């Protein structure tokens, strides 16, 4: 995801010692890219097909359909619902705290996002608040597994079953996450992934939708190419959202080192979770429950109430020490100006707003070593000591 940096302005920023993101481009990917270029066929072809097949196998589903971005993955997943009786203007429930692309994609597909507040301890949609948001026009729930932390899928699936709703998992940041022995993304009717450069599986840009439903997969393939079926028949209102061979080549190489990347990120995540226990009275950080495995995207840090300092003061300090960070997204309906037309006001989504006002996140990617994470802990400890 392409996210805005924290707003703290630094007149003299230290050299970055702990960068936020990275990308792994393997030697095999470089070879495949050159082969694609030499073949003079760089639009969707055999490498895209191979990437889709490997992605489906990796996540334990029957079908994977590649698209041009994670936002398109969300949007096309929503648009599939028109094959199942949905009408334009119907509603899809999404969490208030997420990257703005989640809400944008719902609009792009012709639906209305209905926002539900989150739990600040998990960052994910609060299932206890979903049912009150359901109306006769609701067609789906789109939980977001933020930072790779699995949403409460048992509760969400039970609500969906009770109200005859579809579930589209936004797993943009949750590659490799597990929930009660199942791969995140294989639980709902469909799941949308971002393959942006900072993610565990990347094609630099790109997205992927996975499903076990053959009809949904067929609709997705049609939707990504203007709604086409057969050779030149247009059945749906579609998109132009195809992946090309060069992106797929990067993705194929990434899939082959997926376990290495995931293991390194999980090592870094669990290391910081353990180290930040010393700061638990000051910060809220993600915890990993016994029934789950987080598929780590980044490490979120939320300043607790009565900490004695602001998020901006904390961010200013760590960035002055070379620790790159990003804001912990925003409450889309109340903190993103482009959603002002919805008429929501500050206070309508207090948990999401608190996370945004008081939260940041830093990198835990595969190119960070434990010495760099120790440096993060040292900088945080120094900041807190100086304020006593």
N, C-alpha and C positions, 0 to 999 in steps of 0.2 A: 504494500500500500504506500501511496505517496502522501506522507503526512507533513503537516506544518511543524516547524521547530518551535520550542518554547519561546515565548515573547520577550524573555529577559534580554535586555540589550547590554552587551559587554564592550567596553571601549578597547580592551586589550585581551583577546581571548588566547588562552594557553594553547600550545600545540596539542592536537588531539592525541591522547594516549589510549583512550578506550572508545573506539569508533562505534557508532550505533549499528551499522549494517555492513553486510559483505555479500559477495556472490562467489560461488564456486563454478568455474567453467573448466571442465576436464579436457585432457588431451584428446580423448575420444570425441568429445563434442566438437573440438576444433577440426578433427579429421572429417567428421560427418558434415560439418558446415562447408568445408572445401569440396567434398564430394558433391554436395547439393549444388554448389555454384558451378562446378565443372560440368554437371549434367544439364545445365541451363533450365532446370525445373526447380524453382524455389517457392512456388505457391504450394498449397496443401497437396501432399503426396505421401510417399511411403514412410518417411520419418514421422510425419504427423500420426499416421496409423500406428506405427510402432510405439510411439509415445503414449497414445491412448490405450493401447493394449497393456503396456507395462504399468501404466497408472492404475488401471482397473484391477490388475492382478495385485498390485501393491496394497490397495485399500480393500481388497476382498469383495469386489462387486462385479457384476456382469458387464457393465457398460461404462465407458468414460468418453465424453465428448469435449473436444478441445475448442476453445474460443479465444478471442483476442485480448481479454482482460478479465480480472476478477469481477469487475463491475458488470461486464457482459455476462459472466457466469451467473450472477445473481439475477440479472434482468431476464435472461432467456429461461431460467428456471421458473420465474414468475409467469412468463408468457406461455409456458407449457400449459398452464391452468386453463387457458381458453379452450383447449381440447377437451376439458372436463367440466364445461358448463359455466365457467367464470365469465363475467361481463366487465367491460371497461368501466372503471370507477369503483369496482369492488375493492375490498380492503385486505391488507396483509399486515399482520402484527409483527412489529420489530422492536428490539430494545432501543431505548432512548440514547444510551451510551454506546457508540460504535463509530467507526470511520464513516464519514458522510456518504461514501459510495453505497452503503446499504440502503439508505433512504432514497438516494438518487435513482438507484436501479429499479426500485419499486415504481417510482414515477415513470421512468423510461419505458417500463413494460405496460403502462396504462392503468396502474392500480394506485390506490391511496394508502400510504403507510400510516398505520396507527401505532403510536409509540407507547411503550410500557416501560416503567422505571426498572432499575437494576438493583442488585444487591452489592453494596460497596465492597464486601469481603471477597466476592467472587468475580465482580465486574460484569456478571451475566444477567440476563433478563430474570426478573423475579416471578417465578411461576404463580405465586399467590395473588398476583395482580393481573394475570392474563385474562381470566374469565370475565372480569368486569369490563374489559375492553372489547369483548366479542359482541358483534351485532349481526343482524340477518345478512349483512353484506360481507362478512368476514369469510375469506376463502382459505387462508393459510396462516401458519405461524412460522416466522423465520428467526430462530434463535441464532445468535452469534457466539461462537466459542472464542471469546476475546482473549488475546495473548496466548491462545492455545489451551486455555482452561476450559474443560468440557462444561457445557451448560447442563442443567438438571433435566436430562432427557427423559427419564422415567415419568416425571411429573408432566412434562410438555407433551409427550406422546399420549398420556392418559387423557389430558384435556382435549387434544386433537381428536382422539377416538370418540370421546363423549359428544363432541360438537361436529363430528364429520368434517374435519379440516385436514388439509395437507400440511406436511412439515417439510420445509426447505432449510437444511442446515447451511448457515454461512460459516464455512470452515476455512475462510481465507487465511487465517493465522494458525490453524490447528493441524497442520500436517503431522501425522503420526500420533495424534492424541488418542487415548483409549478411555472408554467409559464402561465399567462393569464387564470387562472382557471383550467388548466390541470396539471396532475401530470407529472413531468419530467420523461421520460422513456416511456411514453405512446404516444408520439408524432411522433416519427420516425417509421420505419418498425420493428426495434428491438432495445432493450437497454441492455447494459451489466453492471452488478453491481459487485463490489468487496465486499466480505464478510469477509475481513481481520479484525483482532482483533480491530483495531482502528476505525472502521466504525460504523455507527448508528445501522445497522443490521449486526450482525456478526455470523459466524459459526466457528470462530477462523481463519481457512483458508477456502477458497471456493469462489464461484462466482455464479451468476444467470443471465440468459438471459430471458427477457420477450418480448412477442409479442402478437398481436391479430390474427396473421396469422397461421392457423392450419398447413399448409404445411411447413412453416418455423420451427414451433415447432417440427414437425415430423423429419425434417432434423437435428435439433439440438440434439434430443435424439439419433439419429443414429450416428452423428459425435462424440459424447462424448464417444462412445463405439466402436471405430475402424471402424465406418461406417456400423455397423451391422444393418440388418433388419430381421424381423422374428426371427427364432431361431439361425441360423448359416449361414446367407447369407450376404455377404459384398458388399454393393452397392456403397460406397463412400470411398475416402481416408480420414480416420478419425483420431481421437485422443484417448488417454487414459485419460479421464478427468472426472471421475465419483466422485460424493460426497458420503461419507459414512454415516452410521446411527448416529455415535457419533457426527459428525459435524452438522448434521441436527437437532439433539436433542438440541444442543446449539442454533441453529437458531430458532427453534420453540419457545423456551423460550424467545428469544430476540424479536420475532415478537409480543408476547403478552404484552411486555412492551414498544413497539415501540413509542407510543404516549408520554409516560413519558420521554423517552430518547430524542425524538425530541423536546419536549417542553422545556426541561432543556437546551439543546444545543442552541435553538433559543433564549431563555432568555439571555444566556451568550453572544451570538453573538450580539444581539441588544444592550446589555449593553455596550460592547466594541465599537461598532460602534458609539454610542452616546458619550462615554468618549473620543474617539480619534478625535472627531470633534475639540477639543482644539489643536490638533497637525496637522491639515489638511494642513498647509503650509509646513510641514516637511515630512509628510508621505502620501502615497496613501494607503487607505484601502478600502475594499469592501463597497459598498452602496447597500441597498435594495430598488429597485424601487417599485412603487405602484402596478404594474402589476405582481409582482413576490413574491415568498417566497424562500429564500435561505434554502437549506437543509444542515445545517452547518457541515463541516468537520473540519475546522481549521480557524484561523484568520490570514490573510495575511497582512504583513506590508512591503511596498516598500519605500525605502528612495528616496525622490525627488531629482532632479538635484539641484545643488547649496545649498544643505542642510548644507554643511560645515563639513561633516564627512562621513565615508564609512559604508556600510552595515556590514563589518567585525568588525569595531569598535563598532557599535551598538550591534551586536550579542555577542561580547566578554563581553560587559558590562552586558547585561541582563542575560547571562548564568552564569556570576560570581555572580549574585544575586539569582540564583536558578530558573530561568525561562527557561525551556527546549524549544528548537526550532529546526526547520528543514529548510534547504535551500528551496527556492521557485522553486524547480525543475530546469530544464535546457532547453535551446534551443537544442532539440535533434540533429538536423542535423549539428549544429556548435559548440556545447559545450560538446557533448558526444563522447569520442574518438572512441567508437565502431562504430560510424556512419561516420567516416572520409572517408570511401570508397565512399561515395556519392558525394564527391568533393565540398561540400559547404564550404564557408569561413565566418569568423566573419564579421558581417555587413550585411549578407544576410537576417537576421531576426532580425532587430534592436530592435523591441519591446519585443520579447521573450528574447533576450539577455539582455536587460535592466532589465527586471523583475528578471532574474536569478542573474545578477551581483549585484542587489540592493535590492533583496527581501528575506524575511524570512517568516515563519509562526509559530504560537504558538497554543497551545491547547485551546479549548473552550468546552471540553467534559462534559458529564453529572456528573462527579465526582468532578468538580470544583465549588466552591462556590463564591459568589460575593465578599467576603473578599479577596480571592486570585486574582480576577480580579482587585480589588482596588489596590492590591499590585503591579500588573503589571503596572497600570497607574502611581502609585507612583514612581516606578523604572524608567519608561520612562521619567517622568517629571524631576526626579533628573538628569538623563543623559543630557537632553536638557538644564537644568538650569546651569549645570556645564560647558557647552560649550559656554555659552554666554560671 
